[in-house]
Amino acid sequence: MAGSKEPEQTSQSAEPQPEAPAKTAKLAHHVKAAEPVDDADNQPPEPTQEELAEFLRGKLLSLSPSDGFNDNLEVRFDSSTSTLTVVQPTGRCEQFLGALNVNNITWDIFDPSDERNPREKLLRLTSNSVSGKQARACFDLNGRLEEGTSTNRVRLLFSLYKSEQIPRFQDKMATALKKLIILSGGAEGKELFPDSEAKPHSKKK
């Protein structure tokens, strides 16, 4: 009897599996949080008394009226006495900035014309003194004290036409003068009626 052949078992060798790549340890990178930026550090330094005085002097001269009567011929500032001297064709006025209150600065348009002499309109800045203090002293060309001149306020004159060529001139000038007054020993004052409180409340219908 013929021996039956058992089916040959073919042993298939297992194919080598690719090795899993070794896991690389991830290094934790700690990202340093950005430090908060203090806005105060980015602010430019406050102008000095000398810088403010030079700014004021420059504007009084460059924007001076030119009618031969109200011209600002020369402007000087004495830091030792905080006195601003404005020389005009008829004399000079010494303005004592340390006697002023920053809350009393106002603007108005003044027409110095008379029947015989038409003149250009002026932009006039007025600042009153603290109660009991003298704001200015005015002298004629011979150095004699002018009688009848109000001494409880300072007045600075600019050409209305020239000042209108500079954007926000009144705001810039008032800010500079307030800073100069405070650095000169003037009263910082207190805003009794802020704009936010002065606005009437709308009534609901």
WOUR-V891135 format. One record per residue. SS is DSSP state (~ for helix, > for strand, _ for the rest). PSI is psi in whole degrees, -180 to 180 (NA if undefined). D_FIRST is the distance of its C-alpha to the first C-alpha in whole Angstrom. Layout:
ss:SS psi:PSI d_first:D_FIRST
ss:SS psi:PSI d_first:D_FIRST
This chain:
ss:_ psi:129 d_first:0
ss:_ psi:132 d_first:4
ss:_ psi:134 d_first:6
ss:_ psi:137 d_first:9
ss:_ psi:126 d_first:12
ss:_ psi:143 d_first:15
ss:_ psi:135 d_first:18
ss:_ psi:132 d_first:20
ss:_ psi:115 d_first:23
ss:_ psi:115 d_first:26
ss:_ psi:117 d_first:29
ss:_ psi:120 d_first:32
ss:_ psi:132 d_first:35
ss:_ psi:132 d_first:38
ss:_ psi:138 d_first:41
ss:_ psi:128 d_first:44
ss:_ psi:138 d_first:46
ss:_ psi:138 d_first:50
ss:_ psi:139 d_first:52
ss:_ psi:134 d_first:55
ss:_ psi:139 d_first:58
ss:_ psi:134 d_first:60
ss:_ psi:123 d_first:63
ss:_ psi:133 d_first:66
ss:_ psi:128 d_first:69
ss:_ psi:127 d_first:71
ss:_ psi:127 d_first:75
ss:_ psi:118 d_first:77
ss:_ psi:116 d_first:80
ss:_ psi:110 d_first:83
ss:_ psi:122 d_first:85
ss:_ psi:124 d_first:89
ss:_ psi:140 d_first:91
ss:_ psi:134 d_first:94
ss:_ psi:139 d_first:97
ss:_ psi:138 d_first:99
ss:_ psi:124 d_first:102
ss:_ psi:119 d_first:105
ss:~ psi:-28 d_first:107
ss:~ psi:-29 d_first:110
ss:~ psi:-24 d_first:109
ss:~ psi:-5 d_first:109
ss:_ psi:139 d_first:112
ss:_ psi:152 d_first:115
ss:_ psi:151 d_first:118
ss:_ psi:141 d_first:121
ss:_ psi:149 d_first:124
ss:_ psi:169 d_first:126
ss:~ psi:-41 d_first:130
ss:~ psi:-42 d_first:131
ss:~ psi:-40 d_first:128
ss:~ psi:-40 d_first:129
ss:~ psi:-39 d_first:133
ss:~ psi:-38 d_first:132
ss:~ psi:-47 d_first:130
ss:~ psi:-44 d_first:133
ss:~ psi:-45 d_first:136
ss:~ psi:-42 d_first:133
ss:~ psi:-37 d_first:133
ss:~ psi:-34 d_first:137
ss:~ psi:-45 d_first:138
ss:~ psi:-28 d_first:135
ss:_ psi:26 d_first:136
ss:_ psi:144 d_first:140
ss:_ psi:157 d_first:142
ss:_ psi:51 d_first:144
ss:_ psi:5 d_first:148
ss:_ psi:2 d_first:150
ss:_ psi:-42 d_first:150
ss:_ psi:11 d_first:147
ss:_ psi:141 d_first:145
ss:_ psi:97 d_first:143
ss:_ psi:-36 d_first:145
ss:> psi:149 d_first:143
ss:> psi:130 d_first:141
ss:> psi:147 d_first:141
ss:> psi:127 d_first:139
ss:> psi:107 d_first:140
ss:_ psi:-23 d_first:137
ss:_ psi:-27 d_first:140
ss:_ psi:0 d_first:142
ss:_ psi:43 d_first:139
ss:> psi:127 d_first:142
ss:> psi:118 d_first:141
ss:> psi:125 d_first:144
ss:> psi:121 d_first:144
ss:> psi:128 d_first:147
ss:> psi:171 d_first:148
ss:_ psi:-26 d_first:151
ss:_ psi:-3 d_first:154
ss:> psi:-150 d_first:153
ss:> psi:154 d_first:150
ss:> psi:132 d_first:148
ss:> psi:119 d_first:146
ss:> psi:124 d_first:143
ss:> psi:94 d_first:142
ss:~ psi:-27 d_first:139
ss:~ psi:-9 d_first:139
ss:~ psi:0 d_first:141
ss:> psi:162 d_first:139
ss:> psi:127 d_first:136
ss:> psi:-19 d_first:133
ss:> psi:0 d_first:133
ss:> psi:30 d_first:136
ss:> psi:127 d_first:135
ss:> psi:161 d_first:136
ss:> psi:147 d_first:136
ss:> psi:163 d_first:139
ss:> psi:127 d_first:140
ss:> psi:134 d_first:143
ss:> psi:107 d_first:146
ss:_ psi:9 d_first:149
ss:_ psi:152 d_first:151
ss:_ psi:-174 d_first:154
ss:_ psi:-32 d_first:157
ss:_ psi:-26 d_first:157
ss:_ psi:95 d_first:154
ss:_ psi:135 d_first:151
ss:_ psi:161 d_first:148
ss:_ psi:152 d_first:144
ss:> psi:148 d_first:143
ss:> psi:147 d_first:141
ss:> psi:123 d_first:138
ss:> psi:127 d_first:140
ss:> psi:130 d_first:138
ss:> psi:136 d_first:140
ss:> psi:127 d_first:139
ss:> psi:157 d_first:141
ss:> psi:165 d_first:142
ss:_ psi:146 d_first:141
ss:_ psi:129 d_first:144
ss:_ psi:-2 d_first:147
ss:_ psi:148 d_first:146
ss:_ psi:129 d_first:147
ss:_ psi:-30 d_first:145
ss:> psi:164 d_first:147
ss:> psi:129 d_first:150
ss:> psi:143 d_first:151
ss:> psi:149 d_first:154
ss:> psi:-175 d_first:156
ss:_ psi:-21 d_first:156
ss:_ psi:5 d_first:159
ss:_ psi:9 d_first:157
ss:_ psi:141 d_first:159
ss:> psi:129 d_first:157
ss:_ psi:127 d_first:157
ss:_ psi:146 d_first:158
ss:_ psi:-6 d_first:157
ss:_ psi:131 d_first:153
ss:_ psi:129 d_first:151
ss:_ psi:1 d_first:149
ss:_ psi:14 d_first:147
ss:> psi:153 d_first:144
ss:> psi:140 d_first:143
ss:> psi:130 d_first:142
ss:> psi:136 d_first:140
ss:> psi:138 d_first:141
ss:> psi:153 d_first:138
ss:> psi:125 d_first:139
ss:~ psi:-44 d_first:137
ss:~ psi:-46 d_first:136
ss:~ psi:-41 d_first:134
ss:~ psi:-29 d_first:133
ss:_ psi:-12 d_first:131
ss:_ psi:-8 d_first:129
ss:_ psi:119 d_first:127
ss:_ psi:135 d_first:124
ss:_ psi:37 d_first:125
ss:~ psi:-45 d_first:128
ss:~ psi:-41 d_first:130
ss:~ psi:-45 d_first:126
ss:~ psi:-44 d_first:126
ss:~ psi:-42 d_first:130
ss:~ psi:-40 d_first:130
ss:~ psi:-45 d_first:127
ss:~ psi:-43 d_first:128
ss:~ psi:-40 d_first:132
ss:~ psi:-45 d_first:130
ss:~ psi:-40 d_first:128
ss:~ psi:-39 d_first:131
ss:~ psi:-45 d_first:133
ss:~ psi:-44 d_first:131
ss:~ psi:-19 d_first:131
ss:_ psi:3 d_first:135
ss:_ psi:8 d_first:135
ss:_ psi:173 d_first:136
ss:> psi:127 d_first:134
ss:_ psi:-29 d_first:131
ss:_ psi:178 d_first:132
ss:_ psi:132 d_first:130
ss:_ psi:107 d_first:129
ss:_ psi:-33 d_first:130
ss:_ psi:81 d_first:129
ss:_ psi:154 d_first:126
ss:~ psi:-36 d_first:125
ss:~ psi:-31 d_first:122
ss:~ psi:-21 d_first:124
ss:~ psi:-19 d_first:127
ss:_ psi:129 d_first:124
ss:_ psi:145 d_first:125
ss:_ psi:134 d_first:122
ss:_ psi:136 d_first:122
ss:_ psi:135 d_first:122
ss:_ psi:133 d_first:119
ss:_ psi:NA d_first:121
